[in-house]
């Protein structure tokens, strides 16, 4: 079985203005783009836009590259935007079943069943990034089952039945 299913997803991200240091409801600093300025703790920062209301630290500006941009502003929160995308969940499932029956005599028979199910799925995170790192137990399902049945010949009339089941 193979499945590719669309998953509509939304995430809250900093607005494009907030990324530039333009915070809603605060007055502009009136400084030109590129002006150096200290931020909390004395870390280096810069003015990223002439309309900026706050200095953005250099480290924060680099970290903002990890979040996607969006032009859809979150109603009621002008410094926050909504990032929406339709991710694709890909699920290949490999499922096998095998059964063996053997008739020993008119009253006696053997049978065995083996089941194997292996599923590895890939789904993007909240920012539409696909991870190539496999997380054990996080995105894989695997099971195997084996059963065999042998009649117990020493008990008359087929009342005895020995069964062994192994599952992983």
Secondary structure, DSSP 8 states (H G I E B T S, - for coil): -EEEEEEEEEEEEE-HHHHTT--TTS------TT-EEE-GGG-EEE--STT-SS-EEHHHHHHGGGS---S-EETTEEEEEEEEEEEEEEEEEEEEEEEEEEE-SSS-EEEEEEEEEEEEEE---TTS----S--TTTSEEEEEEEEEEEE-TTSGGG--EEEEEEE-
